[in-house]
């Protein structure tokens, strides 16, 4: 009887693992993005993959200047295509960024689930980006001296220095002129 219970438990566990398995190619056909999604899976970022899967999100690189106001300066956006399907578009100027950094941008955008972000959602998404960078950053690797590297390092530092009563990531977002305007915090 014990062997039967153990066998049944193993069967259920293997079945659940298959049910929650993700194929990076479900989300993109770009090899860099697929590598980033595989890295997220290897790092145990199941919440990111669950969000991508839940909304059937496709991820790609593109010139963001045609997406929204001032988006040419954006790192990535979560938006909708002409069919109403949610997509994540990473600014094509970061196509050659390290895979860890692309993974962080995907992690961030995967947490945008509302049609229009608010301070709470932006905070959660940015904290996820920062936590992912802290987890994935390879300390023995030299990263490019880019705007993206500087952003991730700054966010990672704020994330690590935050406490329960003092969320430095949220304070940074709330004090940003861009987000003050977007969220009506003036």
ABEGO torsion letter per residue (X at the ends): XAAAAAAAAAAAAAAAAAAABBBAAAABABAAAAAAAAAAAAAGBAAAAAAAAAAGBBBBBBBAAAABBGAAABABBBBBBAAGBBBBBBBAAAAABBAAAAAAAAAAAAABABABBBAAAAAAAAAAAAAAAAAABBAABBBBBBAAAAAAAAAAAAAAABBAABBAAAAAAAABAAAAAAAGAX
